[in-house]
């Protein structure tokens, strides 16, 4: 089964990455965020979208908990009240 993480941030909203659900048992939230950022940068670089590529480093992403396997989970760059 796959668990989807979707970015919720200005400009990057809707970017999605799938992980094998069983792989998540061995990953911290920081590991997941780093994988998402690496993938985002690879995609943007491959499409020659340099502004988007460079902007990924400025994102302060965090995962809304708890992570629900086999569903869409949000990775946000904004504060919640």
C-alpha positions, 0 to 999 in steps of 0.5 A: 500500500502507498501513503501519500504526502502532499505539500501545503505551501504557497507556490508548491501546494499540491506537490505529492510524493508516495511512500510504501506504507511499510517503509514509514515504520523506519522513517522519522518525520524529518527523514520523510521531509528530507526525502520529499525535498530531495524529490521536489528538487530533482523534479524541478531541476529536471524541468529546468524550473530553477526558481522552484528548485532554489525555493525548496530550501526556504520551505519550513515543512512539518508533518501534520500528525498523526500520519495515517497510512494509505491516505493523503497526509499534509506536509505544511509550511505554515503555522496552525492555531 
